[in-house]
Amino acid sequence: MTHQDTKQINVGGVLIGGGAPIPVQSMCNTRTSDAKATIDQIKRLYAAGCEIIRLAVPDNDAAAALPEIVKASPIPVVADIHFDYRLALAAAEAGVHKIRINPGNIGEAENVRKVAEACRARQIPIRIGVNGGSLEKRLLEKYGHPTAEALVESAQGHIDLLHRFDFDDIALSMKSSTVPLTVAAYRLAAETFPYPLHVGVTETGTAYNGVIRSAVGIGTLLSEGIGDTIRVSLTADPAEEVRAGISILKAAGCRKEGLRFVSCPTCGRTQIDLIGLASDVEQRLQGVERDITVAVMGCVVNGPGEAREADYGIAGGKDCGMLFKKGEVLGRYPAEELCDALINLIRTEEGI
């Protein structure tokens, strides 16, 4: 089942599934019990492009802070609950917009019933979060180790538990720290379930390796039409997760809006500081939200032709370069003036 065909859920006004635009999520790394710090971080993540935020709710102090946080948050809030169903009930009462649980780890069936009823009464979806690192013992014994089939069977058991109590407002995740297993599990889930899929590779590492692994895993699935919302998990500032998620969506062709920046690799023909020039241009275009493509090319011979689809661009020569717009050369400039010339052209043409 592709992104276009999954069941649609409503998370605080943000639609997930059923062909809706794919929102980017992140998770605060503040202590949720510190409402001010958490609200401040949510606002920073919102400014970076985050569309749904998840908060850890490990104890009563965190749950007690939720009403204040939910009220102040500019984006929907998801409560992440493990083991204690009473925290899920408190989160629902606090007005969170989605709850992430594993129904199988919050105790007896009566506990699941209480959570399902509280969420149904308030129209709060539940995300069943299956993780390769925390599979049930019986499944590990059955399969020997985490497999795609084991993750999907785990999800099916949790779904069946919610269905016992007439709850079907569900999203699923099938995360693993191994990219091939993550991809295989989501593919099988897309064939098996009608529910929207929250896609991500968990525990990917620090920013550099984490972005690469996330781009490979999430990007592969998105290119196949699998995935209804994404979260890039990094051992880094959560704002980096958001920016990476947006970039992955753009690279996969799932999000068109916003500036696209392209630059060529250096080669033996390059006679200008292309790396420095590209970095300067990219930095100065931060925050520009126009739907345009900007190219920084290293060769005046091939640059404009190779980047003819770009709206604006520059191509370097020997200590100089040319400015072009949609493949048409507008003028030549010394190397030190190229960046300014390009930025001024964009600001003039786009009315920035």
LUMFIVEX-825918 format. One record per residue (C-alpha): chain; residue number from 0; x negated, y, z negated; residue in one letter. Coordinates in nm, 2 decimals. Layout:
<atoms>
ATOM  A  NUM  X  Y  Z  A
...
</atoms>
This chain:
<atoms>
ATOM  A  0  0.00  0.00  0.00  M
ATOM  A  1  -0.15  0.33  0.10  T
ATOM  A  2  -0.14  0.67  -0.06  H
ATOM  A  3  0.16  0.77  0.15  Q
ATOM  A  4  0.37  0.47  0.03  D
ATOM  A  5  0.32  0.45  -0.35  T
ATOM  A  6  0.58  0.53  -0.61  K
ATOM  A  7  0.57  0.89  -0.70  Q
ATOM  A  8  0.54  1.01  -1.06  I
ATOM  A  9  0.56  1.36  -1.20  N
ATOM  A  10  0.29  1.47  -1.44  V
ATOM  A  11  0.39  1.81  -1.58  G
ATOM  A  12  0.49  1.94  -1.24  G
ATOM  A  13  0.19  1.78  -1.06  V
ATOM  A  14  0.32  1.50  -0.83  L
ATOM  A  15  0.11  1.19  -0.80  I
ATOM  A  16  0.17  0.93  -0.52  G
ATOM  A  17  0.42  0.91  -0.24  G
ATOM  A  18  0.21  1.11  -0.01  G
ATOM  A  19  0.16  1.41  -0.25  A
ATOM  A  20  -0.17  1.60  -0.23  P
ATOM  A  21  -0.44  1.41  -0.43  I
ATOM  A  22  -0.51  1.60  -0.76  P
ATOM  A  23  -0.85  1.61  -0.93  V
ATOM  A  24  -0.87  1.51  -1.29  Q
ATOM  A  25  -1.13  1.55  -1.56  S
ATOM  A  26  -1.16  1.48  -1.93  M
ATOM  A  27  -1.27  1.72  -2.21  C
ATOM  A  28  -1.57  1.64  -2.41  N
ATOM  A  29  -1.48  1.86  -2.70  T
ATOM  A  30  -1.33  1.72  -3.01  R
ATOM  A  31  -0.96  1.74  -2.95  T
ATOM  A  32  -0.90  1.83  -3.32  S
ATOM  A  33  -1.08  2.16  -3.24  D
ATOM  A  34  -0.80  2.32  -3.05  A
ATOM  A  35  -0.98  2.64  -2.97  K
ATOM  A  36  -1.28  2.47  -2.82  A
ATOM  A  37  -1.06  2.23  -2.62  T
ATOM  A  38  -0.84  2.51  -2.48  I
ATOM  A  39  -1.14  2.71  -2.38  D
ATOM  A  40  -1.29  2.41  -2.20  Q
ATOM  A  41  -0.96  2.34  -2.03  I
ATOM  A  42  -0.95  2.69  -1.90  K
ATOM  A  43  -1.30  2.67  -1.76  R
ATOM  A  44  -1.22  2.34  -1.59  L
ATOM  A  45  -0.90  2.49  -1.45  Y
ATOM  A  46  -1.11  2.77  -1.30  A
ATOM  A  47  -1.34  2.51  -1.14  A
ATOM  A  48  -1.04  2.35  -0.97  G
ATOM  A  49  -0.93  2.08  -1.22  C
ATOM  A  50  -0.56  2.00  -1.18  E
ATOM  A  51  -0.49  1.75  -1.46  I
ATOM  A  52  -0.69  1.72  -1.79  I
ATOM  A  53  -0.72  1.42  -2.02  R
ATOM  A  54  -0.80  1.44  -2.39  L
ATOM  A  55  -0.92  1.17  -2.63  A
ATOM  A  56  -0.67  1.13  -2.92  V
ATOM  A  57  -0.86  0.90  -3.16  P
ATOM  A  58  -0.71  1.01  -3.49  D
ATOM  A  59  -0.43  1.21  -3.66  N
ATOM  A  60  -0.64  1.53  -3.66  D
ATOM  A  61  -0.66  1.52  -3.28  A
ATOM  A  62  -0.29  1.44  -3.25  A
ATOM  A  63  -0.21  1.73  -3.48  A
ATOM  A  64  -0.39  1.97  -3.24  A
ATOM  A  65  -0.20  1.86  -2.93  L
ATOM  A  66  0.11  2.10  -2.96  P
ATOM  A  67  -0.12  2.40  -2.96  E
ATOM  A  68  -0.33  2.27  -2.68  I
ATOM  A  69  -0.04  2.17  -2.46  V
ATOM  A  70  0.12  2.51  -2.50  K
ATOM  A  71  -0.20  2.69  -2.40  A
ATOM  A  72  -0.31  2.47  -2.12  S
ATOM  A  73  -0.27  2.60  -1.77  P
ATOM  A  74  -0.26  2.24  -1.63  I
ATOM  A  75  -0.09  1.92  -1.74  P
ATOM  A  76  -0.24  1.74  -2.04  V
ATOM  A  77  -0.29  1.36  -2.06  V
ATOM  A  78  -0.34  1.19  -2.40  A
ATOM  A  79  -0.59  0.90  -2.40  D
ATOM  A  80  -0.48  0.65  -2.67  I
ATOM  A  81  -0.63  0.33  -2.79  H
ATOM  A  82  -0.51  0.08  -3.05  F
ATOM  A  83  -0.28  0.30  -3.26  D
ATOM  A  84  0.07  0.33  -3.11  Y
ATOM  A  85  0.16  0.59  -3.37  R
ATOM  A  86  -0.09  0.83  -3.20  L
ATOM  A  87  0.10  0.77  -2.87  A
ATOM  A  88  0.43  0.86  -3.04  L
ATOM  A  89  0.27  1.18  -3.18  A
ATOM  A  90  0.14  1.27  -2.84  A
ATOM  A  91  0.48  1.23  -2.68  A
ATOM  A  92  0.64  1.44  -2.95  E
ATOM  A  93  0.37  1.70  -2.89  A
ATOM  A  94  0.48  1.74  -2.53  G
ATOM  A  95  0.19  1.59  -2.34  V
ATOM  A  96  0.26  1.52  -1.97  H
ATOM  A  97  0.12  1.17  -1.94  K
ATOM  A  98  -0.02  0.90  -2.18  I
ATOM  A  99  -0.30  0.67  -2.10  R
ATOM  A  100  -0.29  0.34  -2.28  I
ATOM  A  101  -0.34  -0.03  -2.25  N
ATOM  A  102  -0.01  -0.17  -2.37  P
ATOM  A  103  -0.19  -0.49  -2.47  G
ATOM  A  104  -0.42  -0.32  -2.72  N
ATOM  A  105  -0.17  -0.13  -2.93  I
ATOM  A  106  -0.04  -0.42  -3.13  G
ATOM  A  107  0.28  -0.62  -3.12  E
ATOM  A  108  0.56  -0.59  -2.86  A
ATOM  A  109  0.77  -0.37  -3.10  E
ATOM  A  110  0.49  -0.10  -3.08  N
ATOM  A  111  0.50  -0.10  -2.71  V
ATOM  A  112  0.88  -0.07  -2.71  R
ATOM  A  113  0.86  0.24  -2.93  K
ATOM  A  114  0.60  0.40  -2.70  V
ATOM  A  115  0.80  0.31  -2.39  A
ATOM  A  116  1.12  0.46  -2.54  E
ATOM  A  117  0.95  0.78  -2.65  A
ATOM  A  118  0.80  0.83  -2.31  C
ATOM  A  119  1.12  0.74  -2.12  R
ATOM  A  120  1.32  0.99  -2.34  A
ATOM  A  121  1.08  1.27  -2.25  R
ATOM  A  122  1.01  1.16  -1.89  Q
ATOM  A  123  0.64  1.11  -1.97  I
ATOM  A  124  0.46  0.86  -1.73  P
ATOM  A  125  0.22  0.60  -1.87  I
ATOM  A  126  -0.11  0.52  -1.70  R
ATOM  A  127  -0.22  0.16  -1.76  I
ATOM  A  128  -0.60  0.19  -1.77  G
ATOM  A  129  -0.77  -0.14  -1.69  V
ATOM  A  130  -1.15  -0.15  -1.74  N
ATOM  A  131  -1.39  -0.42  -1.64  G
ATOM  A  132  -1.58  -0.37  -1.96  G
ATOM  A  133  -1.29  -0.44  -2.19  S
ATOM  A  134  -1.09  -0.72  -2.03  L
ATOM  A  135  -0.89  -0.95  -2.25  E
ATOM  A  136  -1.08  -1.25  -2.38  K
ATOM  A  137  -0.85  -1.50  -2.21  R
ATOM  A  138  -0.92  -1.34  -1.87  L
ATOM  A  139  -1.30  -1.35  -1.92  L
ATOM  A  140  -1.27  -1.72  -2.01  E
ATOM  A  141  -1.05  -1.79  -1.71  K
ATOM  A  142  -1.27  -1.60  -1.45  Y
ATOM  A  143  -1.60  -1.62  -1.62  G
ATOM  A  144  -1.68  -1.25  -1.57  H
ATOM  A  145  -1.49  -0.94  -1.46  P
ATOM  A  146  -1.35  -0.99  -1.11  T
ATOM  A  147  -1.10  -0.80  -0.90  A
ATOM  A  148  -0.85  -1.08  -0.96  E
ATOM  A  149  -0.91  -1.05  -1.33  A
ATOM  A  150  -0.85  -0.68  -1.34  L
ATOM  A  151  -0.53  -0.71  -1.13  V
ATOM  A  152  -0.40  -0.99  -1.36  E
ATOM  A  153  -0.47  -0.77  -1.66  S
ATOM  A  154  -0.27  -0.49  -1.50  A
ATOM  A  155  0.01  -0.72  -1.42  Q
ATOM  A  156  0.03  -0.83  -1.78  G
ATOM  A  157  0.05  -0.47  -1.91  H
ATOM  A  158  0.31  -0.39  -1.64  I
ATOM  A  159  0.52  -0.69  -1.74  D
ATOM  A  160  0.51  -0.57  -2.10  L
ATOM  A  161  0.64  -0.22  -2.01  L
ATOM  A  162  0.91  -0.38  -1.79  H
ATOM  A  163  1.04  -0.57  -2.08  R
ATOM  A  164  1.14  -0.24  -2.23  F
ATOM  A  165  1.28  -0.10  -1.90  D
ATOM  A  166  0.99  0.13  -1.83  F
ATOM  A  167  0.86  0.18  -1.48  D
ATOM  A  168  0.72  0.53  -1.47  D
ATOM  A  169  0.37  0.39  -1.43  I
ATOM  A  170  0.03  0.47  -1.28  A
ATOM  A  171  -0.26  0.23  -1.27  L
ATOM  A  172  -0.64  0.24  -1.28  S
ATOM  A  173  -0.88  -0.04  -1.21  M
ATOM  A  174  -1.22  0.10  -1.32  K
ATOM  A  175  -1.56  -0.07  -1.34  S
ATOM  A  176  -1.91  0.06  -1.36  S
ATOM  A  177  -1.99  -0.16  -1.06  T
ATOM  A  178  -1.90  0.01  -0.73  V
ATOM  A  179  -1.83  -0.31  -0.52  P
ATOM  A  180  -1.61  -0.45  -0.80  L
ATOM  A  181  -1.42  -0.12  -0.84  T
ATOM  A  182  -1.35  -0.11  -0.46  V
ATOM  A  183  -1.24  -0.47  -0.45  A
ATOM  A  184  -1.01  -0.43  -0.75  A
ATOM  A  185  -0.84  -0.12  -0.61  Y
ATOM  A  186  -0.80  -0.29  -0.27  R
ATOM  A  187  -0.63  -0.58  -0.43  L
ATOM  A  188  -0.42  -0.35  -0.65  A
ATOM  A  189  -0.30  -0.16  -0.35  A
ATOM  A  190  -0.19  -0.49  -0.19  E
ATOM  A  191  -0.02  -0.60  -0.51  T
ATOM  A  192  0.15  -0.31  -0.68  F
ATOM  A  193  0.37  -0.02  -0.57  P
ATOM  A  194  0.24  0.22  -0.83  Y
ATOM  A  195  0.01  0.53  -0.77  P
ATOM  A  196  -0.35  0.46  -0.83  L
ATOM  A  197  -0.58  0.67  -1.04  H
ATOM  A  198  -0.92  0.61  -0.87  V
ATOM  A  199  -1.26  0.64  -1.02  G
ATOM  A  200  -1.58  0.45  -1.10  V
ATOM  A  201  -1.64  0.45  -1.47  T
ATOM  A  202  -1.97  0.50  -1.66  E
ATOM  A  203  -2.16  0.61  -1.34  T
ATOM  A  204  -2.44  0.79  -1.52  G
ATOM  A  205  -2.59  1.13  -1.50  T
ATOM  A  206  -2.50  1.39  -1.24  A
ATOM  A  207  -2.72  1.27  -0.95  Y
ATOM  A  208  -2.66  0.90  -0.96  N
ATOM  A  209  -2.31  0.94  -1.09  G
ATOM  A  210  -2.20  1.16  -0.79  V
ATOM  A  211  -2.36  0.92  -0.54  I
ATOM  A  212  -2.19  0.61  -0.69  R
ATOM  A  213  -1.86  0.79  -0.73  S
ATOM  A  214  -1.88  0.92  -0.37  A
ATOM  A  215  -1.94  0.57  -0.24  V
ATOM  A  216  -1.66  0.41  -0.45  G
ATOM  A  217  -1.40  0.68  -0.44  I
ATOM  A  218  -1.48  0.79  -0.09  G
ATOM  A  219  -1.46  0.44  0.05  T
ATOM  A  220  -1.11  0.39  -0.10  L
ATOM  A  221  -0.98  0.73  0.01  L
ATOM  A  222  -1.10  0.67  0.36  S
ATOM  A  223  -0.88  0.35  0.36  E
ATOM  A  224  -0.58  0.55  0.23  G
ATOM  A  225  -0.61  0.41  -0.12  I
ATOM  A  226  -0.59  0.65  -0.42  G
ATOM  A  227  -0.33  0.90  -0.54  D
ATOM  A  228  -0.54  1.09  -0.80  T
ATOM  A  229  -0.92  1.08  -0.87  I
ATOM  A  230  -1.16  1.14  -1.16  R
ATOM  A  231  -1.54  1.15  -1.12  V
ATOM  A  232  -1.69  1.02  -1.44  S
ATOM  A  233  -2.03  1.18  -1.51  L
ATOM  A  234  -2.27  1.21  -1.81  T
ATOM  A  235  -2.27  1.59  -1.74  A
ATOM  A  236  -2.06  1.90  -1.78  D
ATOM  A  237  -1.70  1.81  -1.69  P
ATOM  A  238  -1.70  2.10  -1.45  A
ATOM  A  239  -1.95  1.90  -1.24  E
ATOM  A  240  -1.69  1.62  -1.23  E
ATOM  A  241  -1.44  1.86  -1.09  V
ATOM  A  242  -1.66  2.01  -0.83  R
ATOM  A  243  -1.78  1.66  -0.72  A
ATOM  A  244  -1.42  1.54  -0.70  G
ATOM  A  245  -1.32  1.83  -0.48  I
ATOM  A  246  -1.62  1.77  -0.25  S
ATOM  A  247  -1.54  1.40  -0.22  I
ATOM  A  248  -1.18  1.48  -0.12  L
ATOM  A  249  -1.30  1.72  0.14  K
ATOM  A  250  -1.56  1.48  0.27  A
ATOM  A  251  -1.30  1.20  0.30  A
ATOM  A  252  -1.07  1.43  0.49  G
ATOM  A  253  -0.81  1.44  0.21  C
ATOM  A  254  -0.84  1.81  0.14  R
ATOM  A  255  -0.88  2.08  0.40  K
ATOM  A  256  -0.86  2.40  0.21  E
ATOM  A  257  -1.16  2.59  0.11  G
ATOM  A  258  -1.50  2.67  0.26  L
ATOM  A  259  -1.70  2.39  0.42  R
ATOM  A  260  -2.08  2.44  0.42  F
ATOM  A  261  -2.30  2.25  0.66  V
ATOM  A  262  -2.67  2.26  0.71  S
ATOM  A  263  -2.92  2.05  0.91  C
ATOM  A  264  -3.21  1.85  0.78  P
ATOM  A  265  -3.55  2.00  0.83  T
ATOM  A  266  -3.77  1.86  1.10  C
ATOM  A  267  -4.09  1.94  1.28  G
ATOM  A  268  -3.92  2.21  1.49  R
ATOM  A  269  -3.82  2.41  1.18  T
ATOM  A  270  -4.02  2.73  1.15  Q
ATOM  A  271  -3.83  2.90  0.87  I
ATOM  A  272  -3.77  2.83  0.50  D
ATOM  A  273  -3.45  2.64  0.58  L
ATOM  A  274  -3.42  2.48  0.24  I
ATOM  A  275  -3.44  2.82  0.06  G
ATOM  A  276  -3.21  2.99  0.31  L
ATOM  A  277  -2.94  2.72  0.29  A
ATOM  A  278  -2.95  2.74  -0.09  S
ATOM  A  279  -2.92  3.12  -0.09  D
ATOM  A  280  -2.62  3.11  0.15  V
ATOM  A  281  -2.45  2.83  -0.04  E
ATOM  A  282  -2.50  3.02  -0.37  Q
ATOM  A  283  -2.37  3.35  -0.24  R
ATOM  A  284  -2.06  3.18  -0.10  L
ATOM  A  285  -1.96  3.03  -0.43  Q
ATOM  A  286  -1.60  3.13  -0.50  G
ATOM  A  287  -1.51  3.20  -0.14  V
ATOM  A  288  -1.18  3.01  -0.09  E
ATOM  A  289  -1.13  3.08  0.28  R
ATOM  A  290  -1.06  2.78  0.51  D
ATOM  A  291  -1.38  2.83  0.71  I
ATOM  A  292  -1.69  2.63  0.81  T
ATOM  A  293  -2.03  2.80  0.77  V
ATOM  A  294  -2.34  2.65  0.92  A
ATOM  A  295  -2.71  2.71  0.84  V
ATOM  A  296  -2.92  2.55  1.11  M
ATOM  A  297  -3.30  2.52  1.14  G
ATOM  A  298  -3.35  2.54  1.52  C
ATOM  A  299  -3.26  2.83  1.75  V
ATOM  A  300  -3.27  2.59  2.04  V
ATOM  A  301  -3.00  2.34  1.92  N
ATOM  A  302  -2.85  2.52  1.62  G
ATOM  A  303  -2.56  2.71  1.78  P
ATOM  A  304  -2.47  2.42  2.00  G
ATOM  A  305  -2.48  2.16  1.73  E
ATOM  A  306  -2.27  2.39  1.50  A
ATOM  A  307  -2.04  2.52  1.77  R
ATOM  A  308  -1.74  2.41  1.56  E
ATOM  A  309  -1.85  2.63  1.28  A
ATOM  A  310  -1.68  2.96  1.23  D
ATOM  A  311  -2.00  3.14  1.13  Y
ATOM  A  312  -2.36  3.04  1.12  G
ATOM  A  313  -2.73  3.12  1.14  I
ATOM  A  314  -3.01  2.94  1.31  A
ATOM  A  315  -3.37  2.99  1.23  G
ATOM  A  316  -3.67  3.05  1.46  G
ATOM  A  317  -4.03  3.15  1.39  K
ATOM  A  318  -3.99  3.39  1.10  D
ATOM  A  319  -3.66  3.50  1.25  C
ATOM  A  320  -3.32  3.37  1.35  G
ATOM  A  321  -2.99  3.43  1.52  M
ATOM  A  322  -2.65  3.50  1.39  L
ATOM  A  323  -2.35  3.33  1.56  F
ATOM  A  324  -1.98  3.31  1.54  K
ATOM  A  325  -1.80  3.01  1.69  K
ATOM  A  326  -2.11  2.93  1.90  G
ATOM  A  327  -2.15  3.28  2.04  E
ATOM  A  328  -2.48  3.45  1.95  V
ATOM  A  329  -2.42  3.79  1.79  L
ATOM  A  330  -2.78  3.90  1.73  G
ATOM  A  331  -3.13  3.82  1.61  R
ATOM  A  332  -3.27  3.92  1.27  Y
ATOM  A  333  -3.59  3.88  1.07  P
ATOM  A  334  -3.59  3.58  0.84  A
ATOM  A  335  -3.55  3.79  0.53  E
ATOM  A  336  -3.23  3.95  0.67  E
ATOM  A  337  -3.05  3.64  0.79  L
ATOM  A  338  -2.87  3.56  0.47  C
ATOM  A  339  -2.74  3.92  0.43  D
ATOM  A  340  -2.64  3.93  0.79  A
ATOM  A  341  -2.44  3.61  0.76  L
ATOM  A  342  -2.27  3.71  0.43  I
ATOM  A  343  -2.18  4.06  0.57  N
ATOM  A  344  -2.03  3.91  0.88  L
ATOM  A  345  -1.82  3.67  0.68  I
ATOM  A  346  -1.70  3.94  0.44  R
ATOM  A  347  -1.61  4.17  0.73  T
ATOM  A  348  -1.43  3.91  0.94  E
ATOM  A  349  -1.25  3.75  0.65  E
ATOM  A  350  -1.17  4.07  0.47  G
ATOM  A  351  -1.33  3.96  0.15  I
</atoms>
